[in-house]
Amino acid sequence: AISITIYEELAEKLSEIARETHRKKSYFVNRALEEYFEEIEDFEWGLRRKGGKSTDISTAREELGI
């Protein structure tokens, strides 16, 4: 278990979708992190396959357009 602080706007959206779907907020946080980490892993794998080097997260986000 961890404790985090998120932006108020995100907290409101999270509460709303949890309420509407009858799921726990932690479900959506976990799913979002899983998807984010998969994107980064896919990007890193693609770089290695092309012979590229690993990159820092801000550069990766810029190149992915996220």
Beta strands, then each sheet from edge to edge (+ up, - down):
end
